[in-house]
Amino acid sequence: HALAGSFAGFAEHSVMFPVDTVKTMMQARPQHCTLPLAAHRGGQTAVLAAAPLTPIDVAARLWRNHGGMRLWRGVQTMFIGCIPAHGAYFTICGGAGGGAAGGGASATAESAQALAAGGAVALGTIAHDLIMTPMDVCKQRMQLSAGGSPGVYACACTILQQEGARAFWLSYPTTLLMNLPYALLMGSANERLRQPPPPPPPPSPPGALAGGLTNPLDVVKTRLQTQHLVAAPLVAAPPPAAAHAAAAPLTYEGMRHAAQSIWAEEGARGFLRGATARMSAHAPSVAICWTTYESIKLVL
């Protein structure tokens, strides 16, 4: 389970990381993330809040001004974290019966088995997020950094020196509040769809639906994890002084304070930032992760 889960996490984060970069860009505080208007305007920039961009616009501008590899900046944090995190996740899921095949004798038994699988996935999520949250903090800092990105170790040391160890897990309660309902829904749906005969297809993919419903919490999580950054325009060739994002006073004390601030500054629209990118990523992410896991487990 641990080995298959590690491969699954590696495959999922490798393929979907560019979409995650776009999502992070769109969810970060507007003054923290600016993009060039156009090359012929002499380096002028437009704040995302003033000129809303679609996920395709953000990806295209990053690609045009920084090259394709800019979309994978910070991916090494996922490689470091996803192996132990997904190993623990799928070990718990498999040990608790989350990866067992279906075949209940009745509809009630099948529903109970699907619910148990959802609970197993939720338990695995608690361990997974405990390991991944510090890596996620480093990942988002590196995704938003202008110029040359520091390595994972340098980024982690900077966070520890400037903000203390608390910064690595400040968003953990928000992450659990967001991911536990998602895990219950996704795990139960995954197990139920594996059982013959399959139920009628849902009106939309469970992963995409759950991703959209939990997007407001994901915005809060992103703001908590990136609040220590000051504005750093993502120009094509930043000066050396702007190579790394500088430190700024902390803005949010916790999840509740962050949510209140987002509402006061941007209204309901602020909680929808990056929703399209998040929903677009979750359905294929679930498919890649669980297909890889089942395939490697079968081979082993």
Residue, then its C-alpha position, 0 to 999 in steps of 0.5 A: h500500500a505504501l509503495a503503490g501510494s507513493f507512486a500514485g502521489f508522484a504521478e498525480h502531482s507531476v501531471m497536475f502541478p501546472v494547474d495548481t500553480v495557476k490556482t495558487m496565482m489566482q487565489a493569492r492576495p491581489q497585491h501579492c501577484t501581478l502579471p505583465l499587461a503586454a510586452h509592448r507596454g514597457g513593463q506595466t503590470a495589472v493586478l489580478a483584482a483589477a483585471p480578472l484573468t481566466p486560468i488559461d490567461v494566467a498560464a499563457r502569460l506565465w509561459r510567454n514571460h517565463g517559459g514552460m518550466r515556470l509552471w512547475r516551480g516548486v514541484q520538488t516540494m511535492f516530490i519530497g512530501c508526497i512519498p511519505a504522505h501518500g504512503a501513509y494515506f494509502t496504508i491507512c486506507g488499505g488497512a482500514g478497508g478503503g481500497a477493498a473491492g466491493g461486492g456487498a450482498s445488498a444495497t444497504a451492505e454496499s452503501a455501508q461499505a462505501l461509507a466505511a471506505g469514505g471514513a478510511v479515506a478521511l482517516g488517511t487524509i488526517a495523516h496525509d495533510l499533517i505531513m503535506t501541509p509544511m511542504d504545501v507552505c513552501k510550495q506556494r511560496m515558491q510558486l509565487s516567488a519572482g525571479g529565481s526560486p530558492g530551494v526547498y531547504a532555503c525556503a523552509c529556513t527562511i520561513l522558520q527564521q522569519e515566522g517560526a515553526r507555527a507558520f508551517w501548520l497555521s493552515y492545518p485546521t483549515t486544510l482538514l476542514m476543507n479536505l475531510p468532507y472532500a475525502l468522505l465524498m470522494g472515498s465513498a463515491n469511489e468505492r460505490l462506483r467500483q461495486p457491480p452493478p454501478p449506480p447511475p452516473p452522477p450529474s457531475p464528477p464527484g472530484a470536481l463537485a467537491g473541489g468547487l464546494t470547498n474552494p472558499l476554504d482553499v482560498v483561506k488556506t492559500r491566504l494563510q500560507t502566503q500572507h508573509l509575502v509582499a507584492a512581487p511583479l512577475v516580470a520577464a526579467p526581474p532585477p536582482a533585488a526582486a529575485h526573492a519575495a521579501a517579508a511583510p507583517l503577518t496579516y491574518e491571525g487564523m482561519r476566522h480572521a482570514a475569512q473575515s478579511i477576505w469578505a471585507e476586502e473582496g466580498a463573496r467574489g474573493f472566495l471564488r478565486g481559482a475555483t475553475a482551476r481547482m475544479s478542473a484539477h480535482a477530477p483528473s487528479v483523483a483519476i490519476c492518483w487512484t488508477t496509478y495506486e490500483s495498477i501498481k498494487l496489482v503489479l506488486 
